[in-house]
Amino acid sequence: MIRAGESVTHLLVGPPEHGVVRYGTAVHAALAADDPAGHALVAVPAVDSRTVESVCTPASRGLVHLQFTDRLFGASAPEAAAAATGLVTALHDRGARVTATLHDLPQPSDGTGFTRRVECYRRVAAALDAVVVSSDHESALYTDHLGLQSPPEVIPLMVETLVVPPGAAEPSAGTVSVGVLGFLYPGKGHIETLRAMDDLDADIAFVALGAPSPGHDDLVDELEAHATAVGRPLEVTGFLDDAELYRRMATITVPVAHHRHMSASASVNTWRSLRRAPLVPRTRYTEEMATRSPGTLVVYADADLPATIAAALDDPSRTRIGDDIAVHPTPAEVAAAHSVVFERVCR
């Protein structure tokens, strides 16, 4: 346990709708469910001169846990590194220990930004008292690219149990559709999934459940141009609140997550939280997920995406997780794993 008189403060940086911030909120809730006095939550839009004061109150001595991705801490990787390491140093100066879950670890598919992101994550990780990542795949990225001797702790992303609002349509009740969840950005797989549908009946709709990431409105134009060329119904929903998002997800006939460079995926887990088994490409990460929680994904080889979509449309039950299948890790499992890390750091 955390020592008497101390607590864990979960510090979240960024807009509340961001996936990393949402995840940090869920981690705090899972831990606070059994120990509300031992886990505080502080959320700030950005790191500034007031951040340390908001965390280091007399009642919140102990440990601070961050959720870090470079895009939330600065406009560039060097800015993010400076903000995060400055924050950690200031917290250390106040006597706090600081841990963090690192998200979106650098990988060669980052292209020209890879080297700068590696240096950013190396600086941040070296400043921390303990590092958590969300998959064995991310642990390998950490070891292969950051060059730090101590391996990170692996705590896979939790799968919550989400409830579809009453009255939501089942997939068979409306338009037959293929859906992709999450922000539109290069490499997420929207256009590849749409193109994989070219030989399917033109009445089958393509639905992008989400909005384009800032600066990527051109991806919507690309989707619209291709859908128009083949005569396929297309919808880009834009931002949806949780209730509407879950309702719309329930109407999708075949969920697809054709993101070949994912290292931990909130989108995939949101499908699984609604007991849907999304179609995912075979990668080191998706094979790890399938091993950890069998029967909760439909894994395909890259070239087999068109045939896998067609097979799922013929038998949509393939994309539903059976009542007899447990989806891991649960919030309780994730909370227990974090507690082990926190207690070790606080000894």
PyMOL commands that set and color helices and strands:
alter all, ss='L'
color gray80, all
select helices_A, chain A and resi 19-32+36-38+51-55+58-60+70-73+77-93+108-127+136-146+171-173+190-196+218-230+242-251+266-273+284-292+302-314+316-319+331-345
alter helices_A, ss='H'
color red, helices_A
select strands_A, chain A and resi 7-13+39-44+62-68+97-102+130-133+153-154+177-181+205-209+234-236+254-256+279-281+298-300
alter strands_A, ss='S'
color yellow, strands_A
deselect
rebuild
show_as cartoon
